[in-house]
Amino acid sequence: MDVDGAHGTAAAVDHLVAAGHRKIAFLGWPRGSGVGDDRAGGWREAMRRHDLPIRDLRVSSLDDVDAARTAVARVVGRATAVVAASDTLALGCYRALRDAGLSPGRDVAVVGFDDSPAAGLLSPSLSSVRQPLGEVGRACTRILMARIKDPDSAPERVLLAPELIVRESSSAEPRP
Protein backbone atom coordinates (compact mmCIF):
# COMPACT_ATOMS: atom_id res chain seq x y z
CA MET A 1 0.00 0.00 0.00
CA ASP A 2 1.50 3.31 -1.03
CA VAL A 3 0.73 6.69 -2.49
CA ASP A 4 2.46 7.48 -5.79
CA GLY A 5 4.70 10.36 -4.74
CA ALA A 6 6.33 10.52 -8.17
CA HIS A 7 2.91 11.10 -9.72
CA GLY A 8 2.31 13.94 -7.26
CA THR A 9 5.53 15.83 -7.94
CA ALA A 10 5.13 15.27 -11.69
CA ALA A 11 1.64 16.80 -11.46
CA ALA A 12 3.14 19.80 -9.67
CA VAL A 13 5.74 20.24 -12.43
CA ASP A 14 3.07 19.89 -15.14
CA HIS A 15 0.97 22.57 -13.42
CA LEU A 16 3.93 24.94 -13.19
CA VAL A 17 4.98 24.33 -16.80
CA ALA A 18 1.41 25.08 -17.92
CA ALA A 19 1.75 28.42 -16.09
CA GLY A 20 4.90 29.19 -18.08
CA HIS A 21 7.67 28.13 -15.68
CA ARG A 22 10.84 26.60 -17.14
CA LYS A 23 13.26 26.80 -14.18
CA ILE A 24 11.63 24.63 -11.55
CA ALA A 25 13.72 23.64 -8.54
CA PHE A 26 13.15 20.63 -6.30
CA LEU A 27 13.60 20.89 -2.54
CA GLY A 28 13.74 17.38 -1.14
CA TRP A 29 15.24 15.21 1.53
CA PRO A 30 18.76 13.76 1.32
CA ARG A 31 19.14 10.88 -1.15
CA GLY A 32 18.41 7.45 0.26
CA SER A 33 14.95 8.17 1.64
CA GLY A 34 12.60 5.88 -0.28
CA VAL A 35 9.70 8.33 -0.17
CA GLY A 36 11.97 11.29 -0.89
CA ASP A 37 13.69 9.54 -3.78
CA ASP A 38 10.29 8.66 -5.25
CA ARG A 39 9.13 12.29 -5.08
CA ALA A 40 12.43 13.54 -6.53
CA GLY A 41 12.12 10.99 -9.34
CA GLY A 42 8.71 12.35 -10.31
CA TRP A 43 10.13 15.88 -10.51
CA ARG A 44 13.14 14.70 -12.54
CA GLU A 45 11.08 12.65 -15.01
CA ALA A 46 8.54 15.45 -15.54
CA MET A 47 11.34 17.95 -16.11
CA ARG A 48 12.91 15.62 -18.70
CA ARG A 49 9.53 15.02 -20.37
CA HIS A 50 9.18 18.80 -20.78
CA ASP A 51 12.82 19.05 -21.93
CA LEU A 52 13.73 21.34 -19.02
CA PRO A 53 17.08 21.64 -17.24
CA ILE A 54 17.58 19.97 -13.86
CA ARG A 55 21.25 20.70 -13.25
CA ASP A 56 21.84 22.67 -10.06
CA LEU A 57 18.08 22.87 -9.42
CA ARG A 58 17.82 20.07 -6.84
CA VAL A 59 18.62 20.89 -3.23
CA SER A 60 18.28 18.71 -0.14
CA SER A 61 17.43 19.32 3.47
CA LEU A 62 16.20 17.50 6.53
CA ASP A 63 12.44 17.95 7.07
CA ASP A 64 13.00 21.09 9.12
CA VAL A 65 11.95 24.66 8.32
CA ASP A 66 15.31 26.29 9.13
CA ALA A 67 17.36 23.64 7.31
CA ALA A 68 15.07 23.98 4.28
CA ARG A 69 15.43 27.76 4.41
CA THR A 70 19.21 27.43 4.20
CA ALA A 71 19.11 24.78 1.45
CA VAL A 72 16.67 26.56 -0.85
CA ALA A 73 18.62 29.81 -0.60
CA ARG A 74 21.08 28.20 -3.07
CA VAL A 75 18.47 28.24 -5.86
CA VAL A 76 16.81 31.58 -5.09
CA GLY A 77 17.40 33.79 -8.11
CA ARG A 78 17.85 30.82 -10.45
CA ALA A 79 14.41 29.20 -10.18
CA THR A 80 11.03 30.74 -10.93
CA ALA A 81 9.26 27.93 -9.07
CA VAL A 82 10.01 25.36 -6.36
CA VAL A 83 8.44 21.95 -5.80
CA ALA A 84 9.00 20.80 -2.21
CA ALA A 85 8.85 17.21 -0.97
CA SER A 86 6.77 18.29 2.05
CA ASP A 87 4.80 21.24 3.31
CA THR A 88 7.42 21.69 6.06
CA LEU A 89 10.09 22.14 3.39
CA ALA A 90 7.79 24.52 1.50
CA LEU A 91 7.51 26.67 4.63
CA GLY A 92 11.31 26.87 4.73
CA CYS A 93 11.15 27.95 1.08
CA TYR A 94 8.69 30.73 2.01
CA ARG A 95 11.17 31.98 4.61
CA ALA A 96 14.15 31.87 2.23
CA LEU A 97 12.21 33.80 -0.40
CA ARG A 98 11.18 36.45 2.12
CA ASP A 99 14.79 36.67 3.35
CA ALA A 100 15.74 37.51 -0.27
CA GLY A 101 13.03 40.17 -0.53
CA LEU A 102 10.81 37.97 -2.70
CA SER A 103 7.17 37.04 -2.21
CA PRO A 104 6.07 33.40 -2.43
CA GLY A 105 3.30 33.07 -4.97
CA ARG A 106 4.01 36.44 -6.55
CA ASP A 107 7.73 36.35 -7.37
CA VAL A 108 8.37 32.61 -7.14
CA ALA A 109 5.75 29.86 -7.32
CA VAL A 110 5.86 27.22 -4.57
CA VAL A 111 4.17 23.81 -4.35
CA GLY A 112 4.36 21.61 -1.25
CA PHE A 113 3.44 18.00 -0.60
CA ASP A 114 1.05 16.48 1.99
CA ASP A 115 -1.59 19.23 2.02
CA SER A 116 -1.17 19.70 5.75
CA PRO A 117 -3.87 21.63 7.62
CA ALA A 118 -1.61 24.69 7.63
CA ALA A 119 -1.35 24.78 3.81
CA GLY A 120 -4.64 26.60 3.40
CA LEU A 121 -3.90 28.94 6.30
CA LEU A 122 -0.53 30.24 5.11
CA SER A 123 -0.31 33.57 3.33
CA PRO A 124 -0.30 33.07 0.45
CA SER A 125 -2.15 29.77 0.74
CA LEU A 126 0.12 26.89 -0.25
CA SER A 127 -0.57 24.75 -3.31
CA SER A 128 0.14 21.20 -2.20
CA VAL A 129 -0.14 17.57 -3.25
CA ARG A 130 -2.84 15.88 -1.17
CA GLN A 131 -2.47 12.23 -0.27
CA PRO A 132 -5.76 10.27 -0.27
CA LEU A 133 -5.50 9.26 3.40
CA GLY A 134 -9.11 8.10 3.71
CA GLU A 135 -8.71 5.90 0.67
CA VAL A 136 -5.41 4.57 2.08
CA GLY A 137 -7.18 3.59 5.30
CA ARG A 138 -10.03 1.87 3.48
CA ALA A 139 -7.63 -0.02 1.19
CA CYS A 140 -5.47 -1.14 4.13
CA THR A 141 -8.55 -2.42 5.94
CA ARG A 142 -9.77 -4.26 2.85
CA ILE A 143 -6.35 -5.84 2.24
CA LEU A 144 -5.99 -6.86 5.88
CA MET A 145 -9.45 -8.43 5.98
CA ALA A 146 -8.70 -10.36 2.77
CA ARG A 147 -5.43 -11.69 4.26
CA ILE A 148 -7.20 -12.73 7.46
CA LYS A 149 -9.81 -14.56 5.39
CA ASP A 150 -7.16 -16.22 3.18
CA PRO A 151 -3.65 -16.05 4.71
CA ASP A 152 -2.18 -17.96 1.76
CA SER A 153 -3.36 -15.45 -0.84
CA ALA A 154 -0.78 -13.44 -2.74
CA PRO A 155 -0.08 -10.00 -1.25
CA GLU A 156 -2.01 -7.27 -3.02
CA ARG A 157 -0.09 -4.21 -4.17
CA VAL A 158 -1.99 -0.96 -4.27
CA LEU A 159 -0.58 2.36 -5.48
CA LEU A 160 -2.91 5.33 -5.08
CA ALA A 161 -2.64 8.61 -6.96
CA PRO A 162 -2.45 11.86 -4.98
CA GLU A 163 -4.20 15.07 -6.04
CA LEU A 164 -2.67 18.50 -6.64
CA ILE A 165 -4.57 21.17 -4.70
CA VAL A 166 -3.90 24.50 -6.44
CA ARG A 167 -3.90 27.59 -4.25
CA GLU A 168 -2.33 31.06 -4.33
CA SER A 169 1.33 30.03 -3.99
CA SER A 170 1.56 28.60 -7.49
CA SER A 171 -0.25 31.39 -9.30
CA ALA A 172 2.96 33.30 -10.01
CA GLU A 173 3.85 33.64 -13.66
CA PRO A 174 7.58 33.48 -14.29
CA ARG A 175 9.35 36.81 -14.17
CA PRO A 176 12.20 37.57 -16.57
C-alpha positions as YAML, in Angstrom:
chain: A
units: angstrom
residues:
- id: 1
  name: MET
  ca: [0.00, 0.00, 0.00]
- id: 2
  name: ASP
  ca: [1.50, 3.31, -1.03]
- id: 3
  name: VAL
  ca: [0.73, 6.69, -2.49]
- id: 4
  name: ASP
  ca: [2.46, 7.48, -5.79]
- id: 5
  name: GLY
  ca: [4.70, 10.36, -4.74]
- id: 6
  name: ALA
  ca: [6.33, 10.52, -8.17]
- id: 7
  name: HIS
  ca: [2.91, 11.10, -9.72]
- id: 8
  name: GLY
  ca: [2.31, 13.94, -7.26]
- id: 9
  name: THR
  ca: [5.53, 15.83, -7.94]
- id: 10
  name: ALA
  ca: [5.13, 15.27, -11.69]
- id: 11
  name: ALA
  ca: [1.64, 16.80, -11.46]
- id: 12
  name: ALA
  ca: [3.14, 19.80, -9.67]
- id: 13
  name: VAL
  ca: [5.74, 20.24, -12.43]
- id: 14
  name: ASP
  ca: [3.07, 19.89, -15.14]
- id: 15
  name: HIS
  ca: [0.97, 22.57, -13.42]
- id: 16
  name: LEU
  ca: [3.93, 24.94, -13.19]
- id: 17
  name: VAL
  ca: [4.98, 24.33, -16.80]
- id: 18
  name: ALA
  ca: [1.41, 25.08, -17.92]
- id: 19
  name: ALA
  ca: [1.75, 28.42, -16.09]
- id: 20
  name: GLY
  ca: [4.90, 29.19, -18.08]
- id: 21
  name: HIS
  ca: [7.67, 28.13, -15.68]
- id: 22
  name: ARG
  ca: [10.84, 26.60, -17.14]
- id: 23
  name: LYS
  ca: [13.26, 26.80, -14.18]
- id: 24
  name: ILE
  ca: [11.63, 24.63, -11.55]
- id: 25
  name: ALA
  ca: [13.72, 23.64, -8.54]
- id: 26
  name: PHE
  ca: [13.15, 20.63, -6.30]
- id: 27
  name: LEU
  ca: [13.60, 20.89, -2.54]
- id: 28
  name: GLY
  ca: [13.74, 17.38, -1.14]
- id: 29
  name: TRP
  ca: [15.24, 15.21, 1.53]
- id: 30
  name: PRO
  ca: [18.76, 13.76, 1.32]
- id: 31
  name: ARG
  ca: [19.14, 10.88, -1.15]
- id: 32
  name: GLY
  ca: [18.41, 7.45, 0.26]
- id: 33
  name: SER
  ca: [14.95, 8.17, 1.64]
- id: 34
  name: GLY
  ca: [12.60, 5.88, -0.28]
- id: 35
  name: VAL
  ca: [9.70, 8.33, -0.17]
- id: 36
  name: GLY
  ca: [11.97, 11.29, -0.89]
- id: 37
  name: ASP
  ca: [13.69, 9.54, -3.78]
- id: 38
  name: ASP
  ca: [10.29, 8.66, -5.25]
- id: 39
  name: ARG
  ca: [9.13, 12.29, -5.08]
- id: 40
  name: ALA
  ca: [12.43, 13.54, -6.53]
- id: 41
  name: GLY
  ca: [12.12, 10.99, -9.34]
- id: 42
  name: GLY
  ca: [8.71, 12.35, -10.31]
- id: 43
  name: TRP
  ca: [10.13, 15.88, -10.51]
- id: 44
  name: ARG
  ca: [13.14, 14.70, -12.54]
- id: 45
  name: GLU
  ca: [11.08, 12.65, -15.01]
- id: 46
  name: ALA
  ca: [8.54, 15.45, -15.54]
- id: 47
  name: MET
  ca: [11.34, 17.95, -16.11]
- id: 48
  name: ARG
  ca: [12.91, 15.62, -18.70]
- id: 49
  name: ARG
  ca: [9.53, 15.02, -20.37]
- id: 50
  name: HIS
  ca: [9.18, 18.80, -20.78]
- id: 51
  name: ASP
  ca: [12.82, 19.05, -21.93]
- id: 52
  name: LEU
  ca: [13.73, 21.34, -19.02]
- id: 53
  name: PRO
  ca: [17.08, 21.64, -17.24]
- id: 54
  name: ILE
  ca: [17.58, 19.97, -13.86]
- id: 55
  name: ARG
  ca: [21.25, 20.70, -13.25]
- id: 56
  name: ASP
  ca: [21.84, 22.67, -10.06]
- id: 57
  name: LEU
  ca: [18.08, 22.87, -9.42]
- id: 58
  name: ARG
  ca: [17.82, 20.07, -6.84]
- id: 59
  name: VAL
  ca: [18.62, 20.89, -3.23]
- id: 60
  name: SER
  ca: [18.28, 18.71, -0.14]
- id: 61
  name: SER
  ca: [17.43, 19.32, 3.47]
- id: 62
  name: LEU
  ca: [16.20, 17.50, 6.53]
- id: 63
  name: ASP
  ca: [12.44, 17.95, 7.07]
- id: 64
  name: ASP
  ca: [13.00, 21.09, 9.12]
- id: 65
  name: VAL
  ca: [11.95, 24.66, 8.32]
- id: 66
  name: ASP
  ca: [15.31, 26.29, 9.13]
- id: 67
  name: ALA
  ca: [17.36, 23.64, 7.31]
- id: 68
  name: ALA
  ca: [15.07, 23.98, 4.28]
- id: 69
  name: ARG
  ca: [15.43, 27.76, 4.41]
- id: 70
  name: THR
  ca: [19.21, 27.43, 4.20]
- id: 71
  name: ALA
  ca: [19.11, 24.78, 1.45]
- id: 72
  name: VAL
  ca: [16.67, 26.56, -0.85]
- id: 73
  name: ALA
  ca: [18.62, 29.81, -0.60]
- id: 74
  name: ARG
  ca: [21.08, 28.20, -3.07]
- id: 75
  name: VAL
  ca: [18.47, 28.24, -5.86]
- id: 76
  name: VAL
  ca: [16.81, 31.58, -5.09]
- id: 77
  name: GLY
  ca: [17.40, 33.79, -8.11]
- id: 78
  name: ARG
  ca: [17.85, 30.82, -10.45]
- id: 79
  name: ALA
  ca: [14.41, 29.20, -10.18]
- id: 80
  name: THR
  ca: [11.03, 30.74, -10.93]
- id: 81
  name: ALA
  ca: [9.26, 27.93, -9.07]
- id: 82
  name: VAL
  ca: [10.01, 25.36, -6.36]
- id: 83
  name: VAL
  ca: [8.44, 21.95, -5.80]
- id: 84
  name: ALA
  ca: [9.00, 20.80, -2.21]
- id: 85
  name: ALA
  ca: [8.85, 17.21, -0.97]
- id: 86
  name: SER
  ca: [6.77, 18.29, 2.05]
- id: 87
  name: ASP
  ca: [4.80, 21.24, 3.31]
- id: 88
  name: THR
  ca: [7.42, 21.69, 6.06]
- id: 89
  name: LEU
  ca: [10.09, 22.14, 3.39]
- id: 90
  name: ALA
  ca: [7.79, 24.52, 1.50]
- id: 91
  name: LEU
  ca: [7.51, 26.67, 4.63]
- id: 92
  name: GLY
  ca: [11.31, 26.87, 4.73]
- id: 93
  name: CYS
  ca: [11.15, 27.95, 1.08]
- id: 94
  name: TYR
  ca: [8.69, 30.73, 2.01]
- id: 95
  name: ARG
  ca: [11.17, 31.98, 4.61]
- id: 96
  name: ALA
  ca: [14.15, 31.87, 2.23]
- id: 97
  name: LEU
  ca: [12.21, 33.80, -0.40]
- id: 98
  name: ARG
  ca: [11.18, 36.45, 2.12]
- id: 99
  name: ASP
  ca: [14.79, 36.67, 3.35]
- id: 100
  name: ALA
  ca: [15.74, 37.51, -0.27]
- id: 101
  name: GLY
  ca: [13.03, 40.17, -0.53]
- id: 102
  name: LEU
  ca: [10.81, 37.97, -2.70]
- id: 103
  name: SER
  ca: [7.17, 37.04, -2.21]
- id: 104
  name: PRO
  ca: [6.07, 33.40, -2.43]
- id: 105
  name: GLY
  ca: [3.30, 33.07, -4.97]
- id: 106
  name: ARG
  ca: [4.01, 36.44, -6.55]
- id: 107
  name: ASP
  ca: [7.73, 36.35, -7.37]
- id: 108
  name: VAL
  ca: [8.37, 32.61, -7.14]
- id: 109
  name: ALA
  ca: [5.75, 29.86, -7.32]
- id: 110
  name: VAL
  ca: [5.86, 27.22, -4.57]
- id: 111
  name: VAL
  ca: [4.17, 23.81, -4.35]
- id: 112
  name: GLY
  ca: [4.36, 21.61, -1.25]
- id: 113
  name: PHE
  ca: [3.44, 18.00, -0.60]
- id: 114
  name: ASP
  ca: [1.05, 16.48, 1.99]
- id: 115
  name: ASP
  ca: [-1.59, 19.23, 2.02]
- id: 116
  name: SER
  ca: [-1.17, 19.70, 5.75]
- id: 117
  name: PRO
  ca: [-3.87, 21.63, 7.62]
- id: 118
  name: ALA
  ca: [-1.61, 24.69, 7.63]
- id: 119
  name: ALA
  ca: [-1.35, 24.78, 3.81]
- id: 120
  name: GLY
  ca: [-4.64, 26.60, 3.40]
- id: 121
  name: LEU
  ca: [-3.90, 28.94, 6.30]
- id: 122
  name: LEU
  ca: [-0.53, 30.24, 5.11]
- id: 123
  name: SER
  ca: [-0.31, 33.57, 3.33]
- id: 124
  name: PRO
  ca: [-0.30, 33.07, 0.45]
- id: 125
  name: SER
  ca: [-2.15, 29.77, 0.74]
- id: 126
  name: LEU
  ca: [0.12, 26.89, -0.25]
- id: 127
  name: SER
  ca: [-0.57, 24.75, -3.31]
- id: 128
  name: SER
  ca: [0.14, 21.20, -2.20]
- id: 129
  name: VAL
  ca: [-0.14, 17.57, -3.25]
- id: 130
  name: ARG
  ca: [-2.84, 15.88, -1.17]
- id: 131
  name: GLN
  ca: [-2.47, 12.23, -0.27]
- id: 132
  name: PRO
  ca: [-5.76, 10.27, -0.27]
- id: 133
  name: LEU
  ca: [-5.50, 9.26, 3.40]
- id: 134
  name: GLY
  ca: [-9.11, 8.10, 3.71]
- id: 135
  name: GLU
  ca: [-8.71, 5.90, 0.67]
- id: 136
  name: VAL
  ca: [-5.41, 4.57, 2.08]
- id: 137
  name: GLY
  ca: [-7.18, 3.59, 5.30]
- id: 138
  name: ARG
  ca: [-10.03, 1.87, 3.48]
- id: 139
  name: ALA
  ca: [-7.63, -0.02, 1.19]
- id: 140
  name: CYS
  ca: [-5.47, -1.14, 4.13]
- id: 141
  name: THR
  ca: [-8.55, -2.42, 5.94]
- id: 142
  name: ARG
  ca: [-9.77, -4.26, 2.85]
- id: 143
  name: ILE
  ca: [-6.35, -5.84, 2.24]
- id: 144
  name: LEU
  ca: [-5.99, -6.86, 5.88]
- id: 145
  name: MET
  ca: [-9.45, -8.43, 5.98]
- id: 146
  name: ALA
  ca: [-8.70, -10.36, 2.77]
- id: 147
  name: ARG
  ca: [-5.43, -11.69, 4.26]
- id: 148
  name: ILE
  ca: [-7.20, -12.73, 7.46]
- id: 149
  name: LYS
  ca: [-9.81, -14.56, 5.39]
- id: 150
  name: ASP
  ca: [-7.16, -16.22, 3.18]
- id: 151
  name: PRO
  ca: [-3.65, -16.05, 4.71]
- id: 152
  name: ASP
  ca: [-2.18, -17.96, 1.76]
- id: 153
  name: SER
  ca: [-3.36, -15.45, -0.84]
- id: 154
  name: ALA
  ca: [-0.78, -13.44, -2.74]
- id: 155
  name: PRO
  ca: [-0.08, -10.00, -1.25]
- id: 156
  name: GLU
  ca: [-2.01, -7.27, -3.02]
- id: 157
  name: ARG
  ca: [-0.09, -4.21, -4.17]
- id: 158
  name: VAL
  ca: [-1.99, -0.96, -4.27]
- id: 159
  name: LEU
  ca: [-0.58, 2.36, -5.48]
- id: 160
  name: LEU
  ca: [-2.91, 5.33, -5.08]
- id: 161
  name: ALA
  ca: [-2.64, 8.61, -6.96]
- id: 162
  name: PRO
  ca: [-2.45, 11.86, -4.98]
- id: 163
  name: GLU
  ca: [-4.20, 15.07, -6.04]
- id: 164
  name: LEU
  ca: [-2.67, 18.50, -6.64]
- id: 165
  name: ILE
  ca: [-4.57, 21.17, -4.70]
- id: 166
  name: VAL
  ca: [-3.90, 24.50, -6.44]
- id: 167
  name: ARG
  ca: [-3.90, 27.59, -4.25]
- id: 168
  name: GLU
  ca: [-2.33, 31.06, -4.33]
- id: 169
  name: SER
  ca: [1.33, 30.03, -3.99]
- id: 170
  name: SER
  ca: [1.56, 28.60, -7.49]
- id: 171
  name: SER
  ca: [-0.25, 31.39, -9.30]
- id: 172
  name: ALA
  ca: [2.96, 33.30, -10.01]
- id: 173
  name: GLU
  ca: [3.85, 33.64, -13.66]
- id: 174
  name: PRO
  ca: [7.58, 33.48, -14.29]
- id: 175
  name: ARG
  ca: [9.35, 36.81, -14.17]
- id: 176
  name: PRO
  ca: [12.20, 37.57, -16.57]
...
